[in-house]
Amino acid sequence: MKYITRPSSLPAQSISPRWVSSGSNENTEAGKARHKALEALLSGNDNLVNALHSFDADGVRWAYSYILRTAPMGDYPIQSEQKIDIYRDGKVILDGTADVLCGDHIFDLKWMEHDYRAQMAAYALGLMQRRNTLSATVHILYGATRTVKSYHILKSEAENLVYSTYDKVADPNTPCVASSYCGWCANNLTCSVLNEHVNKVAVGLEMVPVEDLTVVSPAQVAAALNLAKQVEVWCEAVKTKAREMAESGMDIPGYKLSHRAGQREIEPDKIKEAFQMSGLPAETFLKCCKISLQKLNEVYSSYFNLRQSEARMQLNDKLAGIVTNKPTQSFLTKKH
């Protein structure tokens, strides 16, 4: 995961989330699972990505393929989940963990589009300081939409953005403002500003019940959505903290700590053996199997020594008529 942390000496009240660049939906359990799956894929293990919801799994595999196509692996190794320190005047002022590094390239998996310039500038600055270079290339991979934002950044540009942001965060006169980035703050559970929004929701729901949203104005719907996003951050923090406390032995009235066994599966290299041991006819057994088109494309590309794009074109022709598309998913995104 990735966190650009605030200096521990600063009081929580001095931190304004609008100056903290991070991923509003990357700190959820689903976001953590996607990043762990990508890390595992890069080490040659697809168990975690196969356990994801198909939409999430496809996004992670897409990001993985983009990294393999774009990273200069002929000159540098792929480094996953690398801790980065950002220095100023010889002192570490920030630190974070980048998803993937390869030479002067930074690859960061996000899900929805937000303003990540400050976070990426911090990663880039730390990388340039580490490598003693003057520029870096950033690749922000939006898994939900399968789009990439890629750009070069100079060390001077990164310094200007990171240091000015740091100074504003460190300024005690900078007001704390709740935003979609609150999920990354260590104080989100006890934040008075965030709790104020939760209280507003309680009042707001009495004014506009969910079943009445269809008859209110668009502005009221937008207001309800904005409040819901703030509650979402607080709820995730509460659930995470409560689970940790229960696991440490706390008895929470009305709740019990339950466990769910991990999903049973057969490893890909054991499928042939499983077929032989099952005693089922091949046609019947194959009905239980599911093909990952992304994985098939990678294997096809490797087997026939083709580029990924060439392999995809050939497979599209060969499999025409039997590949189906799942229904398109719709979701609301915040306008900037």
C-alpha positions in Angstrom: 0.0 0.0 0.0 1.0 3.5 -0.2 0.9 6.3 2.3 2.6 9.7 2.2 2.7 10.3 5.9 2.6 13.6 7.7 5.5 14.5 10.1 4.7 12.9 13.5 5.5 16.2 15.3 2.5 18.0 13.6 -0.8 18.1 15.5 -3.7 16.5 13.7 -5.5 19.8 13.6 -2.8 21.2 11.3 -3.3 18.7 8.6 -5.6 19.8 5.8 -6.7 16.8 3.7 -6.9 18.9 0.6 -3.1 19.2 0.7 -2.6 15.4 1.1 -2.6 13.7 -2.3 -3.7 10.1 -2.0 -6.3 7.6 -3.2 -9.7 7.9 -1.7 -10.7 4.4 -2.5 -7.2 2.7 -2.3 -7.4 2.4 1.5 -10.5 0.1 1.5 -10.2 -3.7 1.9 -10.9 -4.0 -1.8 -8.1 -1.6 -2.7 -5.6 -3.4 -0.4 -6.6 -6.7 -2.0 -6.0 -5.3 -5.5 -2.5 -4.0 -4.6 -1.5 -7.3 -2.9 -2.7 -9.2 -6.0 -0.6 -6.9 -8.3 2.4 -7.5 -6.0 1.9 -11.2 -6.2 1.5 -11.2 -10.0 4.8 -9.4 -10.3 6.4 -12.2 -8.3 4.8 -14.9 -10.5 1.8 -15.8 -8.3 -1.7 -15.4 -9.7 -3.6 -16.9 -6.7 -4.6 -13.6 -5.2 -5.8 -12.0 -8.4 -7.8 -15.1 -9.2 -9.6 -14.7 -5.8 -10.7 -11.1 -6.7 -14.1 -10.2 -8.1 -13.8 -10.5 -11.9 -14.0 -6.8 -12.5 -11.2 -6.1 -10.0 -9.2 -9.0 -11.3 -9.4 -7.8 -14.9 -8.2 -4.3 -13.8 -5.3 -5.7 -11.9 -4.3 -8.0 -14.8 -4.5 -5.0 -17.2 -2.2 -3.0 -14.9 0.2 -5.9 -14.7 0.3 -6.2 -18.5 0.9 -2.5 -18.9 3.8 -2.6 -16.5 5.4 -5.6 -18.4 5.0 -3.8 -21.7 6.3 -0.4 -20.5 8.9 -0.9 -17.8 12.5 -0.9 -19.0 13.1 -4.4 -17.6 16.0 -5.0 -19.9 18.1 -2.4 -18.0 16.6 -2.5 -14.5 14.8 -4.9 -12.2 11.2 -4.6 -11.3 10.8 -3.5 -7.6 7.5 -3.9 -5.9 6.2 -2.2 -2.8 9.4 -0.1 -2.3 9.7 2.2 0.7 10.7 5.7 -0.4 12.1 8.5 1.8 11.8 12.1 0.8 14.5 14.4 2.1 14.8 18.1 2.7 17.9 19.7 3.9 19.3 16.3 4.8 16.3 15.3 6.9 13.5 12.8 6.0 10.3 14.8 5.9 8.0 12.3 4.3 7.9 8.6 3.4 5.8 6.3 1.4 5.6 3.0 -0.4 5.5 3.0 -4.2 3.6 0.2 -5.9 6.2 -0.6 -8.6 9.6 1.0 -9.5 11.8 0.2 -12.5 14.8 2.4 -13.1 13.4 6.0 -13.3 9.8 4.8 -13.9 7.1 4.8 -11.2 4.0 2.7 -11.7 1.1 3.3 -9.3 -2.2 1.4 -9.4 -5.3 3.5 -8.6 -8.9 2.6 -9.2 -10.8 5.9 -9.9 -9.4 9.2 -11.1 -8.4 11.8 -8.5 -5.8 14.4 -8.3 -2.6 12.5 -7.4 -0.1 15.1 -8.5 1.3 15.8 -5.1 1.6 12.1 -4.1 3.3 11.2 -7.4 5.6 14.2 -7.1 6.7 13.0 -3.7 7.4 9.5 -5.0 9.3 10.9 -7.9 11.3 13.3 -5.8 12.3 10.4 -3.4 13.2 8.2 -6.3 15.3 11.0 -7.9 17.1 11.7 -4.6 17.8 8.0 -4.2 19.2 7.6 -7.7 20.8 11.0 -7.9 18.9 11.8 -11.2 17.1 14.9 -12.4 13.9 13.5 -13.9 11.5 10.6 -13.5 8.5 9.1 -15.4 5.2 8.6 -13.6 2.5 6.1 -14.8 -0.8 6.3 -12.9 -2.9 3.2 -13.8 -6.6 3.6 -13.3 -7.9 0.0 -13.0 -11.6 0.7 -13.2 -11.4 2.5 -16.5 -8.2 0.8 -17.9 -6.6 4.2 -18.6 -3.2 5.5 -17.9 -1.9 9.0 -17.1 1.8 9.0 -17.9 4.1 12.0 -17.7 7.7 13.1 -17.0 8.6 15.3 -14.0 11.8 17.2 -13.4 13.4 17.2 -9.9 12.9 21.0 -9.7 9.2 20.6 -10.4 8.8 17.9 -7.9 10.6 19.9 -5.2 8.4 23.0 -5.8 5.2 21.0 -5.5 6.2 18.7 -2.6 7.9 21.4 -0.4 5.2 23.9 -0.9 2.5 21.3 0.0 4.5 20.3 3.0 4.8 23.8 4.2 1.1 24.4 3.9 0.3 21.2 5.8 2.8 22.2 8.5 1.3 25.7 8.8 -1.0 25.6 11.9 -3.2 28.2 10.3 -4.1 25.9 7.4 -7.7 24.8 8.2 -8.6 21.1 8.2 -11.2 20.4 5.5 -12.9 17.0 5.1 -12.5 15.5 1.6 -12.4 12.2 -0.2 -8.8 11.8 0.9 -9.7 11.5 4.6 -9.5 7.7 4.4 -5.7 8.0 4.3 -5.4 10.0 7.5 -4.4 8.2 10.7 -6.8 10.4 12.6 -9.9 9.7 10.6 -11.6 7.8 13.4 -11.5 10.6 15.9 -11.4 13.6 13.6 -13.8 16.3 14.8 -14.2 17.7 11.3 -15.1 14.3 9.9 -17.4 13.4 12.8 -19.2 16.7 12.2 -20.0 15.5 8.7 -21.3 12.2 10.1 -23.6 14.2 12.4 -24.8 16.2 9.4 -25.7 13.0 7.7 -27.9 11.8 10.6 -29.8 15.1 10.3 -29.8 15.0 6.6 -31.3 11.5 6.4 -34.2 12.7 8.5 -34.7 15.5 6.0 -34.3 13.4 2.9 -34.9 9.7 3.4 -33.4 7.4 0.9 -36.7 6.4 -0.6 -37.5 10.1 -1.2 -34.3 10.8 -3.2 -36.2 10.3 -6.5 -38.4 13.3 -5.8 -35.9 15.8 -4.5 -33.8 18.2 -6.5 -30.5 17.2 -8.2 -28.7 19.5 -5.8 -30.1 17.6 -2.8 -29.0 14.3 -4.4 -25.5 15.7 -4.9 -25.4 16.9 -1.3 -26.5 13.5 -0.1 -23.8 11.8 -2.1 -21.2 14.2 -0.8 -22.2 13.4 2.8 -22.3 9.7 2.0 -18.7 9.7 0.8 -17.6 11.3 4.1 -19.6 8.7 6.1 -18.0 5.9 4.0 -14.5 7.0 5.1 -15.5 7.0 8.8 -17.4 3.7 8.5 -14.3 1.9 7.1 -12.2 3.3 9.9 -14.6 2.2 12.5 -14.9 -1.4 11.1 -11.2 -1.8 10.7 -10.5 -0.5 14.2 -13.3 -2.6 15.8 -12.1 -5.8 14.1 -8.5 -5.1 15.4 -9.8 -4.6 18.9 -11.9 -7.8 18.8 -8.9 -9.7 17.5 -6.9 -8.4 20.5 -9.5 -9.9 22.9 -12.1 -7.1 23.4 -15.7 -8.3 23.9 -17.9 -5.9 21.9 -21.5 -6.1 23.0 -23.8 -7.4 20.3 -20.9 -8.6 18.1 -18.8 -11.7 17.8 -15.6 -12.4 16.0 -16.3 -14.8 13.1 -13.9 -16.4 10.6 -14.4 -17.5 7.1 -12.2 -20.2 5.6 -10.2 -19.2 2.5 -11.7 -20.3 -0.8 -10.8 -23.8 -1.9 -9.1 -24.0 -5.3 -6.9 -26.2 -7.4 -3.6 -24.7 -8.6 -3.3 -24.3 -12.5 -0.4 -26.8 -12.6 -2.6 -29.4 -10.9 -5.6 -29.2 -13.2 -4.5 -32.1 -15.4 -3.9 -34.3 -12.3 -7.4 -33.2 -10.9 -9.0 -34.2 -14.2 -7.4 -37.7 -14.1 -8.3 -38.2 -10.4 -11.9 -37.0 -10.8 -12.9 -39.8 -13.2 -15.1 -37.4 -15.1 -15.4 -37.3 -18.9 -13.2 -34.5 -20.4 -16.3 -32.5 -21.7 -18.0 -32.7 -18.3 -14.8 -31.7 -16.4 -14.1 -28.7 -18.7 -17.5 -27.2 -17.8 -16.1 -26.6 -14.4 -13.1 -24.7 -15.7 -12.8 -21.0 -16.4 -10.3 -19.4 -18.7 -8.7 -16.0 -17.9 -8.4 -14.3 -21.3 -5.6 -12.1 -20.0 -3.7 -15.2 -18.8 -4.4 -17.0 -22.0 -3.0 -14.0 -24.0 0.1 -14.0 -21.9 0.7 -17.7 -22.3 -0.1 -17.6 -26.1 2.3 -14.6 -26.5 5.1 -16.5 -24.7 4.5 -19.8 -26.4 4.5 -18.4 -29.9 7.1 -15.6 -29.1 4.7 -12.8 -30.0 4.2 -9.3 -28.7 1.2 -9.0 -26.4 -0.7 -6.9 -29.0 0.0 -9.5 -31.8 -1.1 -12.4 -29.6 -4.3 -10.5 -28.7 -5.2 -10.0 -32.4 -4.6 -13.6 -33.3 -6.6 -14.9 -30.3 -9.4 -12.5 -31.1 -9.6 -14.0 -34.6 -9.3 -17.6 -33.4 -11.9 -17.2 -30.6 -14.3 -15.0 -32.5 -17.9 -16.0 -31.7 -17.2 -17.8 -28.4 -16.0 -14.9 -26.3 -18.7 -13.2 -24.4 -18.7 -9.8 -22.6 -20.1 -9.3 -19.1 -22.7 -6.5 -18.7 -21.2 -3.0 -18.5 -21.0 -1.7 -15.0 -22.1 1.9 -14.2 -20.8 4.0 -11.4 -20.8 7.6 -10.4 -17.5 9.6 -10.3 -16.8 12.9 -8.7 -16.3 15.8 -11.2 -13.2 17.9 -10.6 
